[in-house]
């Protein structure tokens, strides 16, 4: 087999393309999740603080 044939076969091989595409989609989803959580950070923090306070108050009443 000639060297040029090997190069042409490697150039035409697309078996790794799907894995790369899935990796890019996963990275995009991760960035979207991180962005959404960063936006909601203050609201979630206050919600969990409120729940923690109520649980502490109720635990003291038992």
N, C-alpha and C positions, 0 to 999 in steps of 0.2 A: 504494500500500500504506500502510495506516495505521500510526502509531507503535505502537499497542497490538498489532497483528498481528506486527510485527517483534519486540517483546518476548516475545510468546507463542511465536514460532518459536524464539527463542534459548533460552527456558526449556525447551522440549521437546527441543532438540538435545542428544543424549548422545554425540556422536562423540568428545569429549575424555575421557569418563569412563574408557574402557579404558586410555588412556595414563597417566592418573593412578593407576589401580589397579596397573598394571605398575610404575610408579615407587615406589609404596608397598611392593609386594612386594620389589622390588630393595633398597630401604632396609632392610626388615626382615631380609633375608638378610645384608646387609652388617653390620648390628648383631650378628646371631648369630655371624658369622664373627669379628668383632672380639672379642666376648665369649669365644669359645672359644679364640682365640689368646692373649688376656690370661690366661686360666686356665692354659694350658699353657706359658706363657712360661718359667718356671724350668726345667721338665723339658726343653724343647727346647734351651735354652741349654746345659745340662749335657751333653746328647747331642752337640751340635755341638762343644763344647769337647773332649770325649773323642775324637771322630773327628779333630779337628784335631791333637790331641796324638799320636795314633797315626800319622797321616800324616807329621807332622814327624819322629817317631822312625824310621819306615821310610825316609823320604827320606834321613836321615842314615846309614842302613845301606847305602845303594846305593853 
